[in-house]
Amino acid sequence: MIIAIASLAIRGLEMGIDFTGGTLIEVGYQKAADVTALRKTLGEIGFADATVQNFGTAKDVLIRLKPREGVNSNDLSSQVLEAINKTTAEPASVRRVEFVGPQVGDDLAEDGFLALLYSTLGILIYIAWRFEWKFSLGAVIATFHDVIVTLGVFSIFQLEFDLTVLAAILALIGYSLNDTIVVYDRIRENFRDMRDTPTEDIMNIAVNDTLSRTIMTSATVFLVLLALFIWGGAVIHNFSIGLLFGVVFGTYSSIFIASPMALILGICPEDLMVPIKEGSEMDQMP
């Protein structure tokens, strides 16, 4: 957490075109495109920061360009197309050219932050209503840990942060919360069935009872994400990286952070006891 926060404060995130604005060009070829050669060509004409990747198939290429001062999007796309057509034997066919303005990027960044904020508030309200407010704070702290550390990975390695990565972060929140809820549910059951057992022992037993389920679920999800990372292509490369790290951190936090935080906040069996209605013992008398 300390390393992640320090990196985010000092280096920040490498924001993608979705947030910074810029020009997106999609081109197609009759044969497989040489992406490495295209990157080299763009670097020679002053676009070393351009992102070049296959899009869908090896014949389709997606080029992302950051905004340039004093150059409009039409001139920018014309320079790029002229340069890449000199590199290949066959001319590239332009599929689409899109321009994302800085204002749109700012709006997307703001909406992404609000999405994270609203989802966190929703988690607080749901768990406080479904379980207990101490569990709610423990779950939010564990989820906050997962998000910060995952963002720290992107900051440390300066991986591009775009809308697909934001989607991965939101998916991570749901996945991590699901794991935490399973553990909390078993703790609640144990609190009601093992009233004379110390709180720490009850929580240890609950974590151990759900440990095999937690690990097996995470392992199967990890294998799917690994397949996406290896064979999914460059379009979802960072998405799969975000979830790969997120699943590992989320599994760790569900076991070692969520429950201990609730314990630190003073959770005890009395907090989850079903209240006995006054006069209910009379209803059971003959």
Helices and strands as residue ranges (DSSP letters): H 2-10, E 14-15, H 17-20, E 22-28, H 35-44, E 51-54, E 60-65, H 73-87, E 93-100, H 102-130, H 133-156, E 160-161, H 163-193, H 199-231, G 234-236, H 237-256, H 258-264, G 269-272, H 280-283
